[in-house]
Amino acid sequence: MKELINALKNDKDVKAWWHHISNTVIIITNPNVTALSAQRYVKKYFPSSDFMVMRIERTMDYDGWLTQNAWDWIENSLNRI
């Protein structure tokens, strides 16, 4: 995980990232990044692990049980796209 986080910090297509939930990283990218290219990126750091990449558009409906701090971060990050 540490290698992935370091790579995210230096990637020009990554607008924001957050490791709020254990074994989960939320990555906000430039709109030109596809789920396939993100999958290939992550696979370099977890070659033998199962994982999922999902593209979430700004208009997508989402909900869950997180702290207010987490929801604020998600909302603010999506607004920067």
PyMOL commands that set and color helices and strands:
alter all, ss='L'
color gray80, all
select helices_A, chain A and resi 2-10+35-43+68-79
alter helices_A, ss='H'
color red, helices_A
select strands_A, chain A and resi 14-18+26-29
alter strands_A, ss='S'
color yellow, strands_A
deselect
rebuild
show_as cartoon
